[in-house]
Amino acid sequence: MINEKVLKYYQNLHQSRLNLILHIIGSVLFISANIFLLYSLFTADLYNLALSFAVISLSIILQAIGHQFEPEQFEGFKGPVDFVRTFYLELIIVFPIFLFSPFFKENWNKGIS
């Protein structure tokens, strides 16, 4: 469950305005590319399937770049399964909730660049 404790932890790792902007872009790209990925699987379109993976990769790279500007660094992933689980959970569920929460607005207004 996404509660205040989870959002405060997430807030602590997402303080930089640049990172917030990159996460907005990256989250939209990630969600869109995953929807397109499912479509590509059903239509068996290999070109669109490859394009979906490329956009997913781009969104992950954007997130990594954004986190370089953070005063608090993420502890890291515990392995490949944790990496996939964390990205899907955070970019499809946690970040959209965070985006429309007072925690996002508070970090945005702080203006850490």
C-alpha positions as CSV (number, residue, x, y, z in Angstrom):
1,M,0.0,0.0,0.0
2,I,1.2,3.5,-0.8
3,N,1.0,5.4,2.4
4,E,2.6,8.6,3.8
5,K,5.7,6.8,4.9
6,V,6.3,5.5,1.4
7,L,5.7,8.9,-0.1
8,K,8.0,10.6,2.4
9,Y,10.8,8.1,1.5
10,Y,10.2,8.7,-2.2
11,Q,10.1,12.5,-1.5
12,N,13.5,12.3,0.1
13,L,15.0,10.6,-3.0
14,H,13.3,13.1,-5.4
15,Q,14.2,16.6,-4.3
16,S,15.9,18.1,-7.4
17,R,13.6,20.0,-9.8
18,L,15.6,18.6,-12.8
19,N,15.1,15.1,-11.5
20,L,11.4,15.7,-11.0
21,I,11.1,16.9,-14.6
22,L,13.1,14.0,-15.9
23,H,10.9,11.6,-13.8
24,I,7.7,13.2,-15.3
25,I,9.0,12.6,-18.8
26,G,10.5,9.2,-18.0
27,S,7.3,8.0,-16.3
28,V,5.1,9.0,-19.2
29,L,7.6,7.4,-21.6
30,F,7.8,4.2,-19.5
31,I,4.0,3.8,-19.1
32,S,3.4,4.6,-22.8
33,A,6.1,2.3,-24.0
34,N,4.8,-0.6,-21.9
35,I,1.3,-0.2,-23.3
36,F,2.8,-0.1,-26.8
37,L,4.9,-3.2,-25.9
38,L,1.7,-5.1,-25.0
39,Y,0.2,-4.0,-28.3
40,S,3.3,-5.0,-30.2
41,L,3.2,-8.5,-28.6
42,F,-0.4,-9.0,-29.6
43,T,0.2,-7.8,-33.2
44,A,3.5,-9.7,-33.4
45,D,5.2,-6.6,-34.8
46,L,8.9,-7.0,-34.2
47,Y,9.8,-3.4,-35.2
48,N,7.4,-1.9,-32.7
49,L,8.5,-4.4,-30.1
50,A,12.1,-3.2,-30.5
51,L,11.0,0.4,-30.4
52,S,9.1,-0.2,-27.2
53,F,12.2,-1.7,-25.5
54,A,14.2,1.3,-26.8
55,V,11.8,3.8,-25.3
56,I,11.7,1.8,-22.0
57,S,15.5,1.9,-21.9
58,L,15.5,5.6,-22.7
59,S,13.1,6.3,-19.8
60,I,15.3,4.3,-17.4
61,I,18.4,6.2,-18.6
62,L,16.6,9.5,-18.0
63,Q,15.7,8.5,-14.4
64,A,19.4,7.5,-13.8
65,I,20.6,10.9,-15.1
66,G,18.0,12.7,-12.9
67,H,19.2,10.9,-9.8
68,Q,22.7,12.2,-10.3
69,F,21.4,15.6,-9.2
70,E,19.9,14.3,-5.9
71,P,21.5,15.1,-2.5
72,E,20.2,11.8,-1.2
73,Q,21.2,8.8,-3.3
74,F,19.2,5.6,-3.8
75,E,20.7,2.6,-2.0
76,G,20.7,0.5,-5.2
77,F,19.0,-2.6,-6.5
78,K,19.4,-6.0,-4.9
79,G,19.5,-7.8,-8.3
80,P,17.8,-7.9,-11.7
81,V,14.4,-9.0,-10.3
82,D,14.5,-6.1,-7.8
83,F,15.4,-3.7,-10.6
84,V,12.4,-4.7,-12.7
85,R,10.0,-4.9,-9.7
86,T,11.1,-1.5,-8.5
87,F,10.8,0.2,-11.8
88,Y,7.4,-1.1,-12.5
89,L,6.1,-0.4,-9.1
90,E,7.6,3.1,-8.8
91,L,7.0,4.4,-12.4
92,I,3.5,3.0,-12.8
93,I,2.1,3.4,-9.3
94,V,4.3,5.4,-6.8
95,F,5.4,8.2,-9.0
96,P,2.0,9.1,-10.4
97,I,0.6,9.2,-6.8
98,F,3.6,11.2,-5.7
99,L,3.2,13.6,-8.6
100,F,-0.3,14.6,-7.4
101,S,0.6,14.7,-3.7
102,P,1.6,17.6,-1.5
103,F,5.0,16.0,-1.2
104,F,5.8,16.7,-4.9
105,K,4.6,20.3,-4.6
106,E,6.7,20.8,-1.5
107,N,9.9,19.5,-3.3
108,W,9.1,21.5,-6.4
109,N,8.7,24.7,-4.3
110,K,12.0,24.1,-2.6
111,G,13.6,24.6,-6.0
112,I,16.7,22.4,-5.5
113,S,18.4,22.4,-8.9
